[in-house]
Amino acid sequence: MKSVSTLLNVSKIVRASIFVGIAIGMLVMSSLARADIADEMKVLIEQGKAKQAYELGLKHPELMGEPLFDYAFGVAAVDAGRASLGVLSLERVLLQNPSDDLVRLELGRAYYQLEEYGRAKDEFLEVKSHKPPAAVMSTINLYLAEIERKERALKPNGSVFAEIGAGYNNNVNTAAAINNIILPFYGPVELASTSKPQSSPFSYLSAGGNINIPVRPGITSFTSVSVSSQRYSQVDGYDLNVGNVLTGLKMTDDINTVKVVGFASPAKLDQVPVPSAYGGGAQYERLLVPNHMVTAALGSTALNYNSEYSVYNATLNTGALGYRWAMPNVTWAPVVVFGASYSQQNNTQNRSDLSRNITGGTVAAYFLPSDKWGLQVGGGYASSAYGAPDLLYGQNRSDGLISAQSTLEYKMTKTLSTRAEFTYYRNNSNLTLYSFSQYTGALKLRYEWQSK
């Protein structure tokens, strides 16, 4: 009887052992299956298939609460545009692993997508305080800068500035470097000394400010006002005073941006005609992919001269296209901007010889060698074809204007900066009187205060 009893006990023990073994095996297999799902989701995310990873996660709600699954599902949800679900998963992981900076970084990204900028900033700053690798630090700084920009966009903000400078212009009156011209019917004509290139040092003063007022999310009104004065010490009649007022609306969803503006730019030159400009326009910008943007713009400007020079009055209608390419991960973080434009300047005083069609193109590059230095270089070409024979020469005028600019800026403090500027223009005309070359160099000191 004992042997039977013993066998029964052994049988029970064996069955129990088998059940335990089966249970352990099932637990191991279940854990492996869970890990397999999380790994599969991770692979899909790395392949840029976040939506498929998110949909795979939705098929396994029983895995929620598993850290590996929750992390993969949270990242997939954020990348697939389901940030609210991503937050729930990532918060569960962080509760179990509060020291995991990678999870905290993804959670900050999720808060950012939900426009919970305060919470996003807290997570990013927490990770930043742990001194992560340089690549992670760079990503955090980009997010923090964008959060600051967005927070600033939600409240009125503005700035004021003042500039002082001095420079040199080798051809103040944009005159041709010739002694005489040959005109039909008149023959050779000697040019007066005042019609030849005149050079002079100059002083420069400018001041202004701007204010941006959010109307509603994504819509901001903006206004800027400035005045400037440039005075030459060795040439009379060319001291220039200009005022600028610009106002408009900006509408954006961070992918598409539309700006509608109106402006006035009254100008006064001592003795030589210079137009005041009044007009308006619209510009459309679209972010194609990160760091690549295209623009299109239309505008119309009235060019009004003082009464004694009203014969030059005209309207200038312009269409322009642009392309902007930013390379933040390249040395000096270059930004390259290409532009093309077509304009019609129509004289309003029945002087077709003063009307012209202008076709042009520009290219500019911006560099940031460090957080204190900035460099900009650029150039362009514009071709002008006039609408009727010139009154002096008796034939149509055709010009080609070459331009080049460069600026080197150094930020001394948060509000104070200095910069060196250089510009060059060369106009080649089929009528020699209108050909000229001019270069200008200047050093300027700028104070600018910006509201927080």
Summary of the structure (lengths in Angstrom):
residues: 452
radius of gyration: 33.8
end to end distance: 92.4
largest distance: 145.0
contacts: 1333
relative contact order: 0.07
helix: 32%
strand: 45%
